[in-house]
Amino acid sequence: MSTILFEIKNNVAVITFNRPEKFNSFNREMALELQQRLDDCATDAGVRCIFITGRGKAFCAGQDLSELTGENPPGFDVILSEHYNPIVLRLRKIAKPVVCAVNGVAAGAGANIALACDVVVAAASASFIQAFSKIGLIPDSGGTFTLPRLIGFQKASALMMLGDKVSAAEAERIGMIYKVIADDNFATESFTIAETLAKMPTKGLAYTKMALNASADNSFTEQLHKEDELQFKAANTSDYKEGVSAFMEK
């Protein structure tokens, strides 16, 4: 059985983590399959948005710890360099919006993979846990970069050291995610966000993503130059010209 379910619906690539019996925790097969699916999405012109969610009660419980036992288990250097780092880099660099629909618990690497996406929504019953400290590890999958930039250093430090569970409502309140959606409406409403993005000017969204990513390292002056560069490119796309024409005709 495939560890990742994949379909394209209304120009949205739907990626569903499919290890519900393991709370969608990652093993090597699932990590590599996710990387391949993201690569497929990057080159498929028919995909205008990517939608990631989990099957069952959990979104993703992080690393499948059973993979780390037995004979010749992979070291964390391999797990990070070959599994998680390539995933979060793809999520940040892919020139298409990525919507993450957190349907249940998102723990460890599962939480930080979710936060690497462009728009994160969560079901009201979902939660986020930086579970690393409880087993003597540090947060990975870009979490030490992403979380403090979302919610501030002090809050991120406490959540990562204490390993507190954060409810979906609290995650929205502190700016960790875009918004909470009622459980009953979650599947439909979260996917509608992806469909909306798929109908928008794709290149403009890609340039917006590039600008936001660049802001993490740029000075204010450098960021102004980056906006200038990307706005020039955006203004020369057919999307912009068609958008202006449609606006003027109203």
Helices and strands as residue ranges (DSSP letters): E 4-9, E 12-17, G 20-22, H 28-43, E 49-54, E 58-60, G 65-68, H 76-78, I 79-84, H 85-93, E 98-102, E 105-107, H 109-115, E 119-123, E 127-129, G 131-135, H 143-151, H 153-162, E 165-167, H 168-173, E 179-181, G 183-185, H 186-198, H 202-215, H 220-235, H 238-248
